[in-house]
Amino acid sequence: MNNVCQCHLIDWSGKNGKYIHISSGTTYDSQKHGALDCQTKVKEGSLNYSEYFKTCKYIPGDPKSHFPNASEKIKKVIIPRFEEGIPPISEKLFK
Ligand SMILES: [Zn+2]
């Protein structure tokens, strides 16, 4: 399923400028691990932008995003873990 956000499989805190593929503990590489993050899926054409904005929970700069850089100023806040069973963001937010 391409229209499910899998960005939680990657540690986006970007220590040393690298993002970590959590289950292997190595630097995330879409060539090696497959296209897990939504932005790579968009680049590869398996996800379109409207799906991206609807499904991705890690959109950089989105105030509701789990992407850590979006909350640079509040570094003390623990990044919320991926929550199962949360429905996709309502389409109303993007109109
Ligand atoms: Zn995503």
PDB file of the backbone (N, CA, C, O) and the ligand in Angstrom, with CONECT records:
HET     ZN  A 101       1
ATOM      1  N   MET A   1       0.851  -1.207   0.000  1.00  0.00           N
ATOM      2  CA  MET A   1       0.000   0.000   0.000  1.00  0.00           C
ATOM      3  C   MET A   1       0.878   1.246   0.000  1.00  0.00           C
ATOM      4  O   MET A   1       1.589   1.520   0.967  1.00  0.00           O
ATOM      5  N   ASN A   2       0.820   1.977  -1.068  1.00  0.00           N
ATOM      6  CA  ASN A   2       1.642   3.171  -1.145  1.00  0.00           C
ATOM      7  C   ASN A   2       1.020   4.359  -0.440  1.00  0.00           C
ATOM      8  O   ASN A   2       1.715   5.305  -0.067  1.00  0.00           O
ATOM      9  N   ASN A   3      -0.294   4.308  -0.258  1.00  0.00           N
ATOM     10  CA  ASN A   3      -0.942   5.488   0.304  1.00  0.00           C
ATOM     11  C   ASN A   3      -1.037   5.434   1.820  1.00  0.00           C
ATOM     12  O   ASN A   3      -1.941   6.016   2.420  1.00  0.00           O
ATOM     13  N   VAL A   4      -0.087   4.722   2.435  1.00  0.00           N
ATOM     14  CA  VAL A   4       0.021   4.726   3.888  1.00  0.00           C
ATOM     15  C   VAL A   4       1.365   5.342   4.236  1.00  0.00           C
ATOM     16  O   VAL A   4       2.393   4.974   3.667  1.00  0.00           O
ATOM     17  N   CYS A   5       1.353   6.268   5.162  1.00  0.00           N
ATOM     18  CA  CYS A   5       2.602   6.923   5.543  1.00  0.00           C
ATOM     19  C   CYS A   5       3.488   5.952   6.303  1.00  0.00           C
ATOM     20  O   CYS A   5       3.096   5.411   7.337  1.00  0.00           O
ATOM     21  N   GLN A   6       4.691   5.736   5.776  1.00  0.00           N
ATOM     22  CA  GLN A   6       5.655   4.851   6.451  1.00  0.00           C
ATOM     23  C   GLN A   6       6.838   5.643   6.983  1.00  0.00           C
ATOM     24  O   GLN A   6       7.878   5.082   7.326  1.00  0.00           O
ATOM     25  N   CYS A   7       6.660   6.950   7.045  1.00  0.00           N
ATOM     26  CA  CYS A   7       7.779   7.802   7.465  1.00  0.00           C
ATOM     27  C   CYS A   7       8.220   7.522   8.895  1.00  0.00           C
ATOM     28  O   CYS A   7       9.335   7.871   9.282  1.00  0.00           O
ATOM     29  N   HIS A   8       7.348   6.890   9.684  1.00  0.00           N
ATOM     30  CA  HIS A   8       7.721   6.566  11.064  1.00  0.00           C
ATOM     31  C   HIS A   8       8.789   5.486  11.128  1.00  0.00           C
ATOM     32  O   HIS A   8       9.354   5.231  12.192  1.00  0.00           O
ATOM     33  N   LEU A   9       9.070   4.846   9.988  1.00  0.00           N
ATOM     34  CA  LEU A   9      10.120   3.821   9.964  1.00  0.00           C
ATOM     35  C   LEU A   9      11.509   4.444   9.943  1.00  0.00           C
ATOM     36  O   LEU A   9      12.523   3.752  10.040  1.00  0.00           O
ATOM     37  N   ILE A  10      11.531   5.758   9.814  1.00  0.00           N
ATOM     38  CA  ILE A  10      12.800   6.475   9.720  1.00  0.00           C
ATOM     39  C   ILE A  10      12.905   7.476  10.868  1.00  0.00           C
ATOM     40  O   ILE A  10      11.931   8.132  11.239  1.00  0.00           O
ATOM     41  N   ASP A  11      14.114   7.572  11.417  1.00  0.00           N
ATOM     42  CA  ASP A  11      14.381   8.573  12.453  1.00  0.00           C
ATOM     43  C   ASP A  11      14.798   9.863  11.751  1.00  0.00           C
ATOM     44  O   ASP A  11      15.888   9.956  11.187  1.00  0.00           O
ATOM     45  N   TRP A  12      13.912  10.853  11.797  1.00  0.00           N
ATOM     46  CA  TRP A  12      14.133  12.087  11.061  1.00  0.00           C
ATOM     47  C   TRP A  12      14.862  13.136  11.887  1.00  0.00           C
ATOM     48  O   TRP A  12      14.930  14.294  11.474  1.00  0.00           O
ATOM     49  N   SER A  13      15.403  12.772  13.028  1.00  0.00           N
ATOM     50  CA  SER A  13      16.029  13.802  13.850  1.00  0.00           C
ATOM     51  C   SER A  13      17.300  14.345  13.193  1.00  0.00           C
ATOM     52  O   SER A  13      17.782  15.416  13.560  1.00  0.00           O
ATOM     53  N   GLY A  14      17.837  13.607  12.225  1.00  0.00           N
ATOM     54  CA  GLY A  14      18.910  14.135  11.393  1.00  0.00           C
ATOM     55  C   GLY A  14      20.208  14.386  12.135  1.00  0.00           C
ATOM     56  O   GLY A  14      20.910  15.356  11.850  1.00  0.00           O
ATOM     57  N   LYS A  15      20.531  13.525  13.079  1.00  0.00           N
ATOM     58  CA  LYS A  15      21.803  13.677  13.773  1.00  0.00           C
ATOM     59  C   LYS A  15      22.935  13.503  12.778  1.00  0.00           C
ATOM     60  O   LYS A  15      22.918  12.575  11.969  1.00  0.00           O
ATOM     61  N   ASN A  16      23.922  14.394  12.832  1.00  0.00           N
ATOM     62  CA  ASN A  16      25.036  14.395  11.879  1.00  0.00           C
ATOM     63  C   ASN A  16      24.541  14.496  10.442  1.00  0.00           C
ATOM     64  O   ASN A  16      25.212  14.053   9.510  1.00  0.00           O
ATOM     65  N   GLY A  17      23.366  15.079  10.275  1.00  0.00           N
ATOM     66  CA  GLY A  17      22.833  15.255   8.931  1.00  0.00           C
ATOM     67  C   GLY A  17      22.346  13.986   8.280  1.00  0.00           C
ATOM     68  O   GLY A  17      22.085  13.955   7.078  1.00  0.00           O
ATOM     69  N   LYS A  18      22.223  12.933   9.075  1.00  0.00           N
ATOM     70  CA  LYS A  18      21.783  11.666   8.488  1.00  0.00           C
ATOM     71  C   LYS A  18      20.463  11.229   9.085  1.00  0.00           C
ATOM     72  O   LYS A  18      20.212  11.414  10.276  1.00  0.00           O
ATOM     73  N   TYR A  19      19.636  10.659   8.260  1.00  0.00           N
ATOM     74  CA  TYR A  19      18.392  10.072   8.733  1.00  0.00           C
ATOM     75  C   TYR A  19      18.608   8.567   8.859  1.00  0.00           C
ATOM     76  O   TYR A  19      19.275   7.943   8.034  1.00  0.00           O
ATOM     77  N   ILE A  20      18.032   8.013   9.900  1.00  0.00           N
ATOM     78  CA  ILE A  20      18.317   6.617  10.219  1.00  0.00           C
ATOM     79  C   ILE A  20      17.111   5.722   9.936  1.00  0.00           C
ATOM     80  O   ILE A  20      15.982   6.014  10.329  1.00  0.00           O
ATOM     81  N   HIS A  21      17.394   4.622   9.238  1.00  0.00           N
ATOM     82  CA  HIS A  21      16.388   3.586   9.036  1.00  0.00           C
ATOM     83  C   HIS A  21      16.319   2.805  10.337  1.00  0.00           C
ATOM     84  O   HIS A  21      17.238   2.059  10.675  1.00  0.00           O
ATOM     85  N   ILE A  22      15.211   2.984  11.071  1.00  0.00           N
ATOM     86  CA  ILE A  22      15.163   2.551  12.464  1.00  0.00           C
ATOM     87  C   ILE A  22      15.376   1.045  12.630  1.00  0.00           C
ATOM     88  O   ILE A  22      16.144   0.629  13.498  1.00  0.00           O
ATOM     89  N   SER A  23      14.716   0.225  11.821  1.00  0.00           N
ATOM     90  CA  SER A  23      14.798  -1.211  12.080  1.00  0.00           C
ATOM     91  C   SER A  23      16.189  -1.777  11.821  1.00  0.00           C
ATOM     92  O   SER A  23      16.561  -2.787  12.421  1.00  0.00           O
ATOM     93  N   SER A  24      16.973  -1.141  10.932  1.00  0.00           N
ATOM     94  CA  SER A  24      18.329  -1.642  10.698  1.00  0.00           C
ATOM     95  C   SER A  24      19.380  -0.818  11.423  1.00  0.00           C
ATOM     96  O   SER A  24      20.510  -1.270  11.604  1.00  0.00           O
ATOM     97  N   GLY A  25      19.008   0.398  11.840  1.00  0.00           N
ATOM     98  CA  GLY A  25      19.959   1.257  12.535  1.00  0.00           C
ATOM     99  C   GLY A  25      20.990   1.893  11.615  1.00  0.00           C
ATOM    100  O   GLY A  25      21.952   2.496  12.089  1.00  0.00           O
ATOM    101  N   THR A  26      20.801   1.767  10.313  1.00  0.00           N
ATOM    102  CA  THR A  26      21.748   2.347   9.369  1.00  0.00           C
ATOM    103  C   THR A  26      21.144   3.589   8.724  1.00  0.00           C
ATOM    104  O   THR A  26      19.946   3.848   8.841  1.00  0.00           O
ATOM    105  N   THR A  27      21.993   4.350   8.042  1.00  0.00           N
ATOM    106  CA  THR A  27      21.515   5.547   7.361  1.00  0.00           C
ATOM    107  C   THR A  27      20.463   5.167   6.332  1.00  0.00           C
ATOM    108  O   THR A  27      20.644   4.247   5.534  1.00  0.00           O
ATOM    109  N   TYR A  28      19.369   5.897   6.373  1.00  0.00           N
ATOM    110  CA  TYR A  28      18.290   5.592   5.439  1.00  0.00           C
ATOM    111  C   TYR A  28      18.722   5.883   4.014  1.00  0.00           C
ATOM    112  O   TYR A  28      19.211   6.969   3.703  1.00  0.00           O
ATOM    113  N   ASP A  29      18.536   4.905   3.165  1.00  0.00           N
ATOM    114  CA  ASP A  29      18.872   5.020   1.757  1.00  0.00           C
ATOM    115  C   ASP A  29      17.747   4.359   0.979  1.00  0.00           C
ATOM    116  O   ASP A  29      17.545   3.148   1.060  1.00  0.00           O
ATOM    117  N   SER A  30      17.024   5.167   0.230  1.00  0.00           N
ATOM    118  CA  SER A  30      15.864   4.609  -0.473  1.00  0.00           C
ATOM    119  C   SER A  30      16.273   3.563  -1.507  1.00  0.00           C
ATOM    120  O   SER A  30      15.469   2.718  -1.899  1.00  0.00           O
ATOM    121  N   GLN A  31      17.540   3.627  -1.947  1.00  0.00           N
ATOM    122  CA  GLN A  31      18.032   2.608  -2.877  1.00  0.00           C
ATOM    123  C   GLN A  31      18.154   1.256  -2.172  1.00  0.00           C
ATOM    124  O   GLN A  31      17.910   0.201  -2.757  1.00  0.00           O
ATOM    125  N   LYS A  32      18.535   1.324  -0.908  1.00  0.00           N
ATOM    126  CA  LYS A  32      18.804   0.107  -0.147  1.00  0.00           C
ATOM    127  C   LYS A  32      17.558  -0.406   0.572  1.00  0.00           C
ATOM    128  O   LYS A  32      17.273  -1.604   0.574  1.00  0.00           O
ATOM    129  N   HIS A  33      16.830   0.514   1.175  1.00  0.00           N
ATOM    130  CA  HIS A  33      15.697   0.113   2.009  1.00  0.00           C
ATOM    131  C   HIS A  33      14.362   0.178   1.287  1.00  0.00           C
ATOM    132  O   HIS A  33      13.335  -0.240   1.822  1.00  0.00           O
ATOM    133  N   GLY A  34      14.381   0.703   0.074  1.00  0.00           N
ATOM    134  CA  GLY A  34      13.130   0.909  -0.642  1.00  0.00           C
ATOM    135  C   GLY A  34      12.577   2.282  -0.301  1.00  0.00           C
ATOM    136  O   GLY A  34      13.013   2.922   0.656  1.00  0.00           O
ATOM    137  N   ALA A  35      11.621   2.720  -1.088  1.00  0.00           N
ATOM    138  CA  ALA A  35      11.036   4.043  -0.866  1.00  0.00           C
ATOM    139  C   ALA A  35      10.059   3.970   0.300  1.00  0.00           C
ATOM    140  O   ALA A  35       8.897   3.598   0.136  1.00  0.00           O
ATOM    141  N   LEU A  36      10.552   4.332   1.478  1.00  0.00           N
ATOM    142  CA  LEU A  36       9.700   4.252   2.664  1.00  0.00           C
ATOM    143  C   LEU A  36       9.031   5.581   2.962  1.00  0.00           C
ATOM    144  O   LEU A  36       7.891   5.625   3.424  1.00  0.00           O
ATOM    145  N   ASP A  37       9.742   6.655   2.697  1.00  0.00           N
ATOM    146  CA  ASP A  37       9.173   7.955   3.049  1.00  0.00           C
ATOM    147  C   ASP A  37       8.353   8.502   1.895  1.00  0.00           C
ATOM    148  O   ASP A  37       8.615   8.221   0.725  1.00  0.00           O
ATOM    149  N   CYS A  38       7.361   9.288   2.257  1.00  0.00           N
ATOM    150  CA  CYS A  38       6.390   9.762   1.276  1.00  0.00           C
ATOM    151  C   CYS A  38       7.030  10.643   0.210  1.00  0.00           C
ATOM    152  O   CYS A  38       6.610  10.620  -0.946  1.00  0.00           O
ATOM    153  N   GLN A  39       8.043  11.420   0.591  1.00  0.00           N
ATOM    154  CA  GLN A  39       8.644  12.302  -0.404  1.00  0.00           C
ATOM    155  C   GLN A  39       9.338  11.511  -1.500  1.00  0.00           C
ATOM    156  O   GLN A  39       9.281  11.877  -2.674  1.00  0.00           O
ATOM    157  N   THR A  40       9.990  10.429  -1.113  1.00  0.00           N
ATOM    158  CA  THR A  40      10.612   9.580  -2.129  1.00  0.00           C
ATOM    159  C   THR A  40       9.542   8.928  -3.002  1.00  0.00           C
ATOM    160  O   THR A  40       9.719   8.780  -4.211  1.00  0.00           O
ATOM    161  N   LYS A  41       8.437   8.541  -2.379  1.00  0.00           N
ATOM    162  CA  LYS A  41       7.344   7.952  -3.166  1.00  0.00           C
ATOM    163  C   LYS A  41       6.800   8.951  -4.177  1.00  0.00           C
ATOM    164  O   LYS A  41       6.472   8.589  -5.307  1.00  0.00           O
ATOM    165  N   VAL A  42       6.708  10.214  -3.762  1.00  0.00           N
ATOM    166  CA  VAL A  42       6.253  11.252  -4.695  1.00  0.00           C
ATOM    167  C   VAL A  42       7.251  11.381  -5.844  1.00  0.00           C
ATOM    168  O   VAL A  42       6.868  11.463  -7.011  1.00  0.00           O
ATOM    169  N   LYS A  43       8.536  11.397  -5.492  1.00  0.00           N
ATOM    170  CA  LYS A  43       9.581  11.505  -6.515  1.00  0.00           C
ATOM    171  C   LYS A  43       9.514  10.340  -7.494  1.00  0.00           C
ATOM    172  O   LYS A  43       9.720  10.507  -8.696  1.00  0.00           O
ATOM    173  N   GLU A  44       9.226   9.171  -6.964  1.00  0.00           N
ATOM    174  CA  GLU A  44       9.170   7.992  -7.820  1.00  0.00           C
ATOM    175  C   GLU A  44       7.840   7.861  -8.548  1.00  0.00           C
ATOM    176  O   GLU A  44       7.671   7.004  -9.415  1.00  0.00           O
ATOM    177  N   GLY A  45       6.907   8.717  -8.185  1.00  0.00           N
ATOM    178  CA  GLY A  45       5.625   8.711  -8.881  1.00  0.00           C
ATOM    179  C   GLY A  45       4.620   7.702  -8.362  1.00  0.00           C
ATOM    180  O   GLY A  45       3.557   7.529  -8.959  1.00  0.00           O
ATOM    181  N   SER A  46       4.939   7.023  -7.246  1.00  0.00           N
ATOM    182  CA  SER A  46       3.978   6.056  -6.721  1.00  0.00           C
ATOM    183  C   SER A  46       2.956   6.714  -5.794  1.00  0.00           C
ATOM    184  O   SER A  46       1.998   6.078  -5.353  1.00  0.00           O
ATOM    185  N   LEU A  47       3.174   7.980  -5.511  1.00  0.00           N
ATOM    186  CA  LEU A  47       2.260   8.728  -4.649  1.00  0.00           C
ATOM    187  C   LEU A  47       2.113  10.111  -5.285  1.00  0.00           C
ATOM    188  O   LEU A  47       3.104  10.708  -5.707  1.00  0.00           O
ATOM    189  N   ASN A  48       0.889  10.618  -5.355  1.00  0.00           N
ATOM    190  CA  ASN A  48       0.793  11.975  -5.895  1.00  0.00           C
ATOM    191  C   ASN A  48       0.676  12.981  -4.753  1.00  0.00           C
ATOM    192  O   ASN A  48       0.481  12.612  -3.595  1.00  0.00           O
ATOM    193  N   TYR A  49       0.799  14.247  -5.102  1.00  0.00           N
ATOM    194  CA  TYR A  49       0.871  15.266  -4.062  1.00  0.00           C
ATOM    195  C   TYR A  49      -0.378  15.339  -3.194  1.00  0.00           C
ATOM    196  O   TYR A  49      -0.280  15.543  -1.984  1.00  0.00           O
ATOM    197  N   SER A  50      -1.543  15.175  -3.797  1.00  0.00           N
ATOM    198  CA  SER A  50      -2.740  15.285  -2.958  1.00  0.00           C
ATOM    199  C   SER A  50      -2.791  14.121  -1.967  1.00  0.00           C
ATOM    200  O   SER A  50      -3.231  14.289  -0.830  1.00  0.00           O
ATOM    201  N   GLU A  51      -2.338  12.937  -2.405  1.00  0.00           N
ATOM    202  CA  GLU A  51      -2.262  11.800  -1.483  1.00  0.00           C
ATOM    203  C   GLU A  51      -1.212  12.051  -0.397  1.00  0.00           C
ATOM    204  O   GLU A  51      -1.408  11.728   0.775  1.00  0.00           O
ATOM    205  N   TYR A  52      -0.106  12.631  -0.822  1.00  0.00           N
ATOM    206  CA  TYR A  52       0.969  12.954   0.115  1.00  0.00           C
ATOM    207  C   TYR A  52       0.461  13.856   1.238  1.00  0.00           C
ATOM    208  O   TYR A  52       0.681  13.579   2.417  1.00  0.00           O
ATOM    209  N   PHE A  53      -0.213  14.928   0.862  1.00  0.00           N
ATOM    210  CA  PHE A  53      -0.686  15.861   1.890  1.00  0.00           C
ATOM    211  C   PHE A  53      -1.792  15.251   2.743  1.00  0.00           C
ATOM    212  O   PHE A  53      -1.964  15.629   3.902  1.00  0.00           O
ATOM    213  N   LYS A  54      -2.527  14.327   2.184  1.00  0.00           N
ATOM    214  CA  LYS A  54      -3.589  13.679   2.952  1.00  0.00           C
ATOM    215  C   LYS A  54      -3.047  12.638   3.917  1.00  0.00           C
ATOM    216  O   LYS A  54      -3.549  12.496   5.032  1.00  0.00           O
ATOM    217  N   THR A  55      -2.018  11.907   3.485  1.00  0.00           N
ATOM    218  CA  THR A  55      -1.613  10.745   4.272  1.00  0.00           C
ATOM    219  C   THR A  55      -0.349  10.950   5.092  1.00  0.00           C
ATOM    220  O   THR A  55      -0.192  10.332   6.145  1.00  0.00           O
ATOM    221  N   CYS A  56       0.559  11.812   4.627  1.00  0.00           N
ATOM    222  CA  CYS A  56       1.857  11.885   5.296  1.00  0.00           C
ATOM    223  C   CYS A  56       1.741  12.598   6.633  1.00  0.00           C
ATOM    224  O   CYS A  56       1.153  13.675   6.734  1.00  0.00           O
ATOM    225  N   LYS A  57       2.306  11.983   7.645  1.00  0.00           N
ATOM    226  CA  LYS A  57       2.295  12.565   8.990  1.00  0.00           C
ATOM    227  C   LYS A  57       3.603  13.281   9.299  1.00  0.00           C
ATOM    228  O   LYS A  57       3.794  13.791  10.403  1.00  0.00           O
ATOM    229  N   TYR A  58       4.498  13.317   8.325  1.00  0.00           N
ATOM    230  CA  TYR A  58       5.842  13.873   8.556  1.00  0.00           C
ATOM    231  C   TYR A  58       6.190  14.942   7.525  1.00  0.00           C
ATOM    232  O   TYR A  58       7.325  15.011   7.052  1.00  0.00           O
ATOM    233  N   ILE A  59       5.228  15.760   7.186  1.00  0.00           N
ATOM    234  CA  ILE A  59       5.488  16.805   6.195  1.00  0.00           C
ATOM    235  C   ILE A  59       6.308  17.908   6.856  1.00  0.00           C
ATOM    236  O   ILE A  59       5.846  18.535   7.810  1.00  0.00           O
ATOM    237  N   PRO A  60       7.540  18.156   6.348  1.00  0.00           N
ATOM    238  CA  PRO A  60       8.349  19.208   6.979  1.00  0.00           C
ATOM    239  C   PRO A  60       7.637  20.563   6.912  1.00  0.00           C
ATOM    240  O   PRO A  60       7.129  20.962   5.864  1.00  0.00           O
ATOM    241  N   GLY A  61       7.613  21.245   8.025  1.00  0.00           N
ATOM    242  CA  GLY A  61       7.009  22.567   8.061  1.00  0.00           C
ATOM    243  C   GLY A  61       5.534  22.585   8.399  1.00  0.00           C
ATOM    244  O   GLY A  61       4.991  23.631   8.755  1.00  0.00           O
ATOM    245  N   ASP A  62       4.878  21.442   8.291  1.00  0.00           N
ATOM    246  CA  ASP A  62       3.472  21.383   8.673  1.00  0.00           C
ATOM    247  C   ASP A  62       3.378  21.420  10.196  1.00  0.00           C
ATOM    248  O   ASP A  62       4.020  20.608  10.863  1.00  0.00           O
ATOM    249  N   PRO A  63       2.598  22.337  10.764  1.00  0.00           N
ATOM    250  CA  PRO A  63       2.546  22.452  12.234  1.00  0.00           C
ATOM    251  C   PRO A  63       2.089  21.167  12.925  1.00  0.00           C
ATOM    252  O   PRO A  63       2.409  20.943  14.092  1.00  0.00           O
ATOM    253  N   LYS A  64       1.353  20.335  12.221  1.00  0.00           N
ATOM    254  CA  LYS A  64       0.878  19.082  12.827  1.00  0.00           C
ATOM    255  C   LYS A  64       1.809  17.917  12.534  1.00  0.00           C
ATOM    256  O   LYS A  64       1.573  16.788  12.966  1.00  0.00           O
ATOM    257  N   SER A  65       2.857  18.206  11.803  1.00  0.00           N
ATOM    258  CA  SER A  65       3.760  17.158  11.372  1.00  0.00           C
ATOM    259  C   SER A  65       4.545  16.571  12.537  1.00  0.00           C
ATOM    260  O   SER A  65       4.810  17.247  13.531  1.00  0.00           O
ATOM    261  N   HIS A  66       4.909  15.305  12.396  1.00  0.00           N
ATOM    262  CA  HIS A  66       5.817  14.681  13.361  1.00  0.00           C
ATOM    263  C   HIS A  66       7.265  14.919  12.974  1.00  0.00           C
ATOM    264  O   HIS A  66       8.182  14.557  13.711  1.00  0.00           O
ATOM    265  N   PHE A  67       7.467  15.530  11.810  1.00  0.00           N
ATOM    266  CA  PHE A  67       8.835  15.768  11.342  1.00  0.00           C
ATOM    267  C   PHE A  67       9.546  16.694  12.318  1.00  0.00           C
ATOM    268  O   PHE A  67       9.070  17.802  12.565  1.00  0.00           O
ATOM    269  N   PRO A  68      10.680  16.267  12.883  1.00  0.00           N
ATOM    270  CA  PRO A  68      11.281  17.025  13.987  1.00  0.00           C
ATOM    271  C   PRO A  68      11.716  18.433  13.631  1.00  0.00           C
ATOM    272  O   PRO A  68      11.660  19.319  14.484  1.00  0.00           O
ATOM    273  N   ASN A  69      12.148  18.669  12.401  1.00  0.00           N
ATOM    274  CA  ASN A  69      12.594  20.019  12.047  1.00  0.00           C
ATOM    275  C   ASN A  69      11.457  21.031  12.095  1.00  0.00           C
ATOM    276  O   ASN A  69      11.687  22.232  12.234  1.00  0.00           O
ATOM    277  N   ALA A  70      10.233  20.537  11.978  1.00  0.00           N
ATOM    278  CA  ALA A  70       9.080  21.427  12.025  1.00  0.00           C
ATOM    279  C   ALA A  70       8.935  22.029  13.413  1.00  0.00           C
ATOM    280  O   ALA A  70       8.291  23.064  13.587  1.00  0.00           O
ATOM    281  N   SER A  71       9.536  21.378  14.395  1.00  0.00           N
ATOM    282  CA  SER A  71       9.421  21.861  15.768  1.00  0.00           C
ATOM    283  C   SER A  71      10.795  22.122  16.356  1.00  0.00           C
ATOM    284  O   SER A  71      11.061  21.822  17.520  1.00  0.00           O
ATOM    285  N   GLU A  72      11.648  22.680  15.540  1.00  0.00           N
ATOM    286  CA  GLU A  72      13.031  22.983  15.934  1.00  0.00           C
ATOM    287  C   GLU A  72      13.097  23.767  17.243  1.00  0.00           C
ATOM    288  O   GLU A  72      13.977  23.540  18.073  1.00  0.00           O
ATOM    289  N   LYS A  73      12.155  24.689  17.413  1.00  0.00           N
ATOM    290  CA  LYS A  73      12.178  25.564  18.578  1.00  0.00           C
ATOM    291  C   LYS A  73      11.750  24.871  19.864  1.00  0.00           C
ATOM    292  O   LYS A  73      12.002  25.381  20.956  1.00  0.00           O
ATOM    293  N   ILE A  74      11.125  23.746  19.747  1.00  0.00           N
ATOM    294  CA  ILE A  74      10.629  23.066  20.941  1.00  0.00           C
ATOM    295  C   ILE A  74      11.267  21.684  21.027  1.00  0.00           C
ATOM    296  O   ILE A  74      10.591  20.656  21.079  1.00  0.00           O
ATOM    297  N   LYS A  75      12.597  21.703  21.040  1.00  0.00           N
ATOM    298  CA  LYS A  75      13.362  20.457  21.004  1.00  0.00           C
ATOM    299  C   LYS A  75      13.124  19.558  22.211  1.00  0.00           C
ATOM    300  O   LYS A  75      13.340  18.348  22.140  1.00  0.00           O
ATOM    301  N   LYS A  76      12.676  20.149  23.321  1.00  0.00           N
ATOM    302  CA  LYS A  76      12.476  19.339  24.518  1.00  0.00           C
ATOM    303  C   LYS A  76      11.275  18.413  24.396  1.00  0.00           C
ATOM    304  O   LYS A  76      11.164  17.413  25.104  1.00  0.00           O
ATOM    305  N   VAL A  77      10.386  18.767  23.486  1.00  0.00           N
ATOM    306  CA  VAL A  77       9.192  17.943  23.304  1.00  0.00           C
ATOM    307  C   VAL A  77       9.586  16.610  22.689  1.00  0.00           C
ATOM    308  O   VAL A  77      10.303  16.563  21.690  1.00  0.00           O
ATOM    309  N   ILE A  78       9.119  15.544  23.284  1.00  0.00           N
ATOM    310  CA  ILE A  78       9.411  14.215  22.759  1.00  0.00           C
ATOM    311  C   ILE A  78       8.597  14.011  21.481  1.00  0.00           C
ATOM    312  O   ILE A  78       7.393  14.264  21.439  1.00  0.00           O
ATOM    313  N   ILE A  79       9.281  13.554  20.458  1.00  0.00           N
ATOM    314  CA  ILE A  79       8.595  13.314  19.192  1.00  0.00           C
ATOM    315  C   ILE A  79       7.553  12.210  19.397  1.00  0.00           C
ATOM    316  O   ILE A  79       7.879  11.112  19.848  1.00  0.00           O
ATOM    317  N   PRO A  80       6.310  12.514  19.065  1.00  0.00           N
ATOM    318  CA  PRO A  80       5.290  11.494  19.298  1.00  0.00           C
ATOM    319  C   PRO A  80       5.544  10.252  18.452  1.00  0.00           C
ATOM    320  O   PRO A  80       5.954  10.338  17.295  1.00  0.00           O
ATOM    321  N   ARG A  81       5.298   9.135  19.040  1.00  0.00           N
ATOM    322  CA  ARG A  81       5.451   7.891  18.304  1.00  0.00           C
ATOM    323  C   ARG A  81       4.302   7.764  17.314  1.00  0.00           C
ATOM    324  O   ARG A  81       3.247   8.378  17.477  1.00  0.00           O
ATOM    325  N   PHE A  82       4.525   6.969  16.302  1.00  0.00           N
ATOM    326  CA  PHE A  82       3.469   6.733  15.331  1.00  0.00           C
ATOM    327  C   PHE A  82       2.291   6.085  16.051  1.00  0.00           C
ATOM    328  O   PHE A  82       2.435   5.091  16.762  1.00  0.00           O
ATOM    329  N   GLU A  83       1.128   6.681  15.840  1.00  0.00           N
ATOM    330  CA  GLU A  83      -0.055   6.151  16.494  1.00  0.00           C
ATOM    331  C   GLU A  83      -0.872   5.328  15.513  1.00  0.00           C
ATOM    332  O   GLU A  83      -1.279   5.810  14.456  1.00  0.00           O
ATOM    333  N   GLU A  84      -1.099   4.091  15.880  1.00  0.00           N
ATOM    334  CA  GLU A  84      -1.877   3.205  15.020  1.00  0.00           C
ATOM    335  C   GLU A  84      -3.343   3.632  15.044  1.00  0.00           C
ATOM    336  O   GLU A  84      -3.849   4.134  16.048  1.00  0.00           O
ATOM    337  N   GLY A  85      -3.989   3.425  13.943  1.00  0.00           N
ATOM    338  CA  GLY A  85      -5.438   3.592  13.921  1.00  0.00           C
ATOM    339  C   GLY A  85      -5.923   5.017  13.816  1.00  0.00           C
ATOM    340  O   GLY A  85      -7.127   5.262  13.882  1.00  0.00           O
ATOM    341  N   ILE A  86      -5.005   5.975  13.650  1.00  0.00           N
ATOM    342  CA  ILE A  86      -5.442   7.348  13.448  1.00  0.00           C
ATOM    343  C   ILE A  86      -5.850   7.498  11.977  1.00  0.00           C
ATOM    344  O   ILE A  86      -5.063   7.187  11.083  1.00  0.00           O
ATOM    345  N   PRO A  87      -7.047   7.962  11.730  1.00  0.00           N
ATOM    346  CA  PRO A  87      -7.464   8.073  10.335  1.00  0.00           C
ATOM    347  C   PRO A  87      -6.684   9.166   9.615  1.00  0.00           C
ATOM    348  O   PRO A  87      -6.148  10.071  10.254  1.00  0.00           O
ATOM    349  N   PRO A  88      -6.618   9.088   8.275  1.00  0.00           N
ATOM    350  CA  PRO A  88      -5.902  10.140   7.540  1.00  0.00           C
ATOM    351  C   PRO A  88      -6.466  11.515   7.867  1.00  0.00           C
ATOM    352  O   PRO A  88      -7.634  11.654   8.232  1.00  0.00           O
ATOM    353  N   ILE A  89      -5.623  12.520   7.730  1.00  0.00           N
ATOM    354  CA  ILE A  89      -6.020  13.900   7.993  1.00  0.00           C
ATOM    355  C   ILE A  89      -7.239  14.247   7.141  1.00  0.00           C
ATOM    356  O   ILE A  89      -7.297  13.912   5.958  1.00  0.00           O
ATOM    357  N   SER A  90      -8.180  14.901   7.736  1.00  0.00           N
ATOM    358  CA  SER A  90      -9.388  15.273   7.013  1.00  0.00           C
ATOM    359  C   SER A  90      -9.073  16.140   5.809  1.00  0.00           C
ATOM    360  O   SER A  90      -8.240  17.044   5.878  1.00  0.00           O
ATOM    361  N   GLU A  91      -9.736  15.858   4.722  1.00  0.00           N
ATOM    362  CA  GLU A  91      -9.526  16.630   3.494  1.00  0.00           C
ATOM    363  C   GLU A  91      -9.885  18.100   3.709  1.00  0.00           C
ATOM    364  O   GLU A  91      -9.362  18.978   3.022  1.00  0.00           O
ATOM    365  N   LYS A  92     -10.751  18.358   4.637  1.00  0.00           N
ATOM    366  CA  LYS A  92     -11.187  19.724   4.881  1.00  0.00           C
ATOM    367  C   LYS A  92     -10.023  20.661   5.212  1.00  0.00           C
ATOM    368  O   LYS A  92     -10.076  21.858   4.930  1.00  0.00           O
ATOM    369  N   LEU A  93      -8.973  20.098   5.814  1.00  0.00           N
ATOM    370  CA  LEU A  93      -7.820  20.903   6.191  1.00  0.00           C
ATOM    371  C   LEU A  93      -7.104  21.495   4.998  1.00  0.00           C
ATOM    372  O   LEU A  93      -6.391  22.490   5.130  1.00  0.00           O
ATOM    373  N   PHE A  94      -7.284  20.894   3.830  1.00  0.00           N
ATOM    374  CA  PHE A  94      -6.526  21.328   2.667  1.00  0.00           C
ATOM    375  C   PHE A  94      -7.363  22.063   1.649  1.00  0.00           C
ATOM    376  O   PHE A  94      -6.965  22.205   0.492  1.00  0.00           O
ATOM    377  N   LYS A  95      -8.518  22.531   2.073  1.00  0.00           N
ATOM    378  CA  LYS A  95      -9.364  23.293   1.156  1.00  0.00           C
ATOM    379  C   LYS A  95      -9.331  24.761   1.501  1.00  0.00           C
ATOM    380  O   LYS A  95      -9.984  25.566   0.837  1.00  0.00           O
TER     381      LYS A  95
HETATM  382 ZN    ZN A 101       4.923  10.164   5.239  1.00  0.00          ZN2+
END
